[in-house]
Amino acid sequence: MTSLPDVDVVVFDILGTMVDEPGGIGRGIRALLPGVDDARAADLLALWQRHVDEQQREVVAGRRPYADSTVIDREAAERVAAEAGVGDPDAIRALAACAQRLEPWPDSVAGLGRIAAHLPVLGLSSAGRSALTRINAHAGLRWHQVLSAEDVRGYKPHPDVYRLAVANTGLAPERLLMVAAHAWDLRGARDVGMRTAYVERPVGDPPRPDDAFDLVTQGLDELAGLLTGGRGPA
């Protein structure tokens, strides 16, 4: 960790950082296959995650036309259902919808509220606009502004996604602090000049030894304390 950055806006990743994305999809898989054992459920979750990661990379690389997160999640649900031998269209739709019913981490709502009382807070996500509406409503996350990578027809870590946040604030990039549980996400933000804060979560991508983020914290409570000087709501 370097010195506490002097910033004007805090920008949060949402999936994995503010909400438990793997947990929500895992619950959807168990609803699809009651009684499924843990190992099988983990394999099906990994299949979903591989599909999403591969297809987002294809879009970023220009090898696939842009498709928003609801399309890619539906494809992932279809792959999981096919692997599990389930062909019922209603069951597949219900499985796809689980990607928008994600629970917040225990400190997400209160920590976000503490920071939002002192600084503008933005959500910046690879999830599409319609998906973000449902994700934030379900989790109870309240933002001053929410930005979707759909607006630049891309996905993180393409630099245009981070530049979207910079452009919407009208500030120099170093006045924005990007918060994420994924080190790859923070590297993308850092590459366009944003300040960075890693928040540890049970899921995510931890920093490498050679990563140099401005802040490294064990959770949103710690981050909120640093950014607000330990003060409560304004």
C-alpha positions in Angstrom: 0.0 0.0 0.0 1.2 3.5 -0.8 0.0 6.7 0.8 -3.8 7.3 1.0 -4.8 8.7 -2.4 -6.4 12.2 -2.6 -9.4 11.5 -4.8 -12.7 13.1 -5.7 -14.8 10.1 -6.9 -14.8 6.5 -5.9 -15.6 4.0 -8.7 -16.6 0.4 -7.7 -16.6 -2.8 -9.6 -19.9 -4.6 -8.8 -19.7 -8.3 -9.7 -17.6 -10.1 -7.2 -16.6 -6.9 -5.4 -20.0 -5.7 -4.1 -22.1 -8.9 -4.7 -21.4 -12.6 -4.5 -21.7 -13.6 -8.2 -20.5 -17.2 -7.9 -22.7 -17.8 -4.9 -25.8 -16.6 -6.8 -25.1 -18.7 -9.8 -24.3 -21.7 -7.5 -27.7 -21.3 -5.9 -29.3 -21.3 -9.4 -27.5 -24.5 -10.3 -28.7 -26.2 -7.1 -32.3 -25.0 -7.8 -32.0 -26.6 -11.3 -30.6 -29.8 -9.9 -31.9 -30.5 -6.4 -29.6 -32.9 -4.5 -26.6 -32.2 -6.8 -23.4 -33.0 -4.9 -20.8 -30.3 -4.2 -18.2 -31.5 -6.7 -20.7 -31.6 -9.5 -22.2 -28.2 -8.6 -18.6 -26.7 -8.6 -17.9 -28.2 -12.0 -21.1 -26.7 -13.5 -20.3 -23.3 -11.9 -16.8 -23.5 -13.5 -18.4 -24.3 -16.9 -20.6 -21.2 -16.6 -17.6 -19.0 -15.6 -15.4 -20.3 -18.4 -18.1 -19.5 -21.0 -18.6 -16.0 -19.7 -14.8 -15.3 -19.6 -14.2 -16.8 -23.0 -17.0 -14.9 -24.7 -16.2 -11.6 -23.1 -12.6 -12.0 -24.2 -13.8 -12.7 -27.7 -15.7 -9.4 -27.7 -12.7 -7.5 -26.3 -10.5 -9.0 -29.0 -12.9 -8.1 -31.7 -13.5 -11.7 -32.7 -17.2 -11.6 -31.7 -19.7 -8.8 -32.2 -20.8 -7.2 -28.9 -23.4 -9.1 -27.0 -24.5 -7.8 -23.6 -24.2 -9.7 -20.3 -27.8 -11.0 -20.4 -27.1 -12.7 -23.8 -23.9 -14.3 -22.6 -25.4 -15.4 -19.3 -28.2 -17.0 -21.2 -25.7 -18.9 -23.3 -23.9 -20.0 -20.1 -27.2 -21.2 -18.6 -27.9 -23.2 -21.8 -24.4 -24.8 -21.7 -24.8 -25.8 -18.0 -28.3 -27.1 -18.6 -27.2 -29.2 -21.6 -24.3 -30.6 -19.6 -26.7 -31.5 -16.8 -29.2 -33.1 -19.2 -31.9 -30.5 -18.6 -33.9 -29.2 -21.6 -36.9 -27.5 -20.1 -37.0 -23.9 -21.4 -38.5 -22.5 -18.2 -35.8 -24.1 -16.1 -33.1 -22.6 -18.3 -34.7 -19.1 -18.1 -34.8 -19.4 -14.3 -31.1 -20.5 -14.3 -30.1 -17.5 -16.5 -32.0 -15.1 -14.2 -30.0 -16.2 -11.2 -27.1 -14.1 -12.5 -29.2 -11.0 -11.6 -30.2 -12.2 -8.1 -26.9 -11.8 -6.3 -26.5 -11.2 -2.6 -24.4 -8.3 -1.3 -21.4 -9.1 0.8 -22.1 -8.4 4.5 -20.2 -5.1 4.5 -21.3 -3.9 1.0 -24.4 -1.9 1.7 -23.3 -0.2 4.9 -19.7 0.4 3.6 -21.0 1.9 0.4 -23.3 4.2 2.4 -20.5 5.4 4.6 -18.4 6.3 1.6 -21.3 7.8 -0.3 -21.9 10.2 2.6 -18.6 11.9 1.9 -17.7 11.2 -1.7 -19.5 10.6 -5.0 -19.8 6.8 -5.6 -20.1 5.2 -9.1 -20.7 1.6 -10.1 -18.8 0.5 -13.2 -19.6 -2.9 -14.4 -19.3 -5.3 -17.3 -22.9 -6.2 -16.7 -25.4 -4.8 -19.2 -27.7 -1.9 -18.2 -30.9 -3.9 -17.7 -29.0 -6.5 -15.7 -27.5 -3.8 -13.5 -30.9 -2.4 -12.6 -32.0 -5.8 -11.3 -28.6 -6.6 -9.6 -28.5 -3.3 -7.7 -32.2 -3.5 -6.8 -31.9 -7.1 -5.4 -28.7 -6.3 -3.5 -29.9 -2.9 -2.2 -26.9 -1.0 -3.6 -27.5 2.7 -4.0 -25.2 4.7 -6.2 -24.9 8.3 -7.3 -24.4 6.9 -10.8 -24.1 3.5 -12.4 -22.2 2.9 -15.6 -22.3 -0.2 -17.8 -19.7 -1.4 -20.2 -22.6 -1.8 -22.6 -22.3 2.0 -23.2 -19.0 1.4 -25.0 -20.1 -2.0 -26.3 -17.2 -3.8 -24.6 -16.0 -5.5 -21.5 -13.4 -4.9 -18.9 -10.4 -4.7 -19.0 -10.7 -2.8 -22.3 -9.5 0.8 -21.6 -12.7 2.3 -23.0 -14.7 0.9 -20.1 -12.5 2.8 -17.5 -12.4 5.9 -19.7 -16.2 5.8 -19.6 -16.0 6.6 -15.9 -13.4 9.2 -16.4 -15.5 11.0 -19.1 -18.6 10.9 -17.0 -17.0 12.7 -14.1 -15.2 15.3 -16.2 -12.1 14.8 -14.0 -8.5 13.8 -14.6 -8.2 10.0 -14.2 -6.0 10.3 -11.2 -8.9 12.0 -9.3 -10.8 8.7 -9.5 -10.2 5.7 -7.2 -11.2 2.3 -8.8 -12.2 -0.3 -6.2 -12.3 -4.0 -7.0 -11.7 -7.5 -5.7 -10.0 -8.4 -9.0 -6.4 -7.4 -9.6 -6.8 -7.7 -13.3 -9.6 -5.1 -13.1 -7.4 -2.7 -11.1 -4.5 -3.1 -13.6 -6.9 -2.0 -16.4 -7.9 1.0 -14.4 -4.3 1.9 -13.5 -3.3 1.7 -17.1 -5.6 4.7 -17.9 -4.3 6.7 -15.0 -6.9 5.9 -12.3 -5.9 5.3 -8.6 -6.6 1.8 -7.4 -7.9 0.0 -4.2 -8.0 -3.7 -3.8 -10.7 -5.1 -1.5 -10.3 -8.7 -0.4 -13.3 -11.0 -1.1 -13.8 -14.8 -0.8 -13.9 -14.7 -4.6 -11.9 -12.6 -7.0 -8.3 -12.3 -8.2 -5.7 -11.4 -5.5 -2.8 -9.1 -6.3 0.5 -10.5 -7.6 3.7 -9.7 -5.7 4.6 -7.1 -8.4 1.2 -5.3 -8.2 1.4 -1.8 -6.8 -2.1 -0.6 -5.9 -2.7 2.5 -3.9 -4.7 0.7 -1.2 -5.0 -2.9 -0.2 -7.8 -3.6 2.3 -9.5 -6.6 3.9 -13.0 -5.4 3.2 -15.2 -2.4 2.6 -15.4 -1.5 6.3 -11.6 -0.9 6.3 -11.8 1.0 3.0 -14.6 3.2 4.3 -12.6 4.0 7.4 -9.6 5.0 5.4 -11.6 7.2 2.9 -13.7 8.9 5.5 -11.1 9.2 8.3 -13.2 7.0 10.5 -16.2 9.3 10.3 -19.7 8.0 10.2 -22.5 9.3 7.9 -22.3 13.0 7.2 
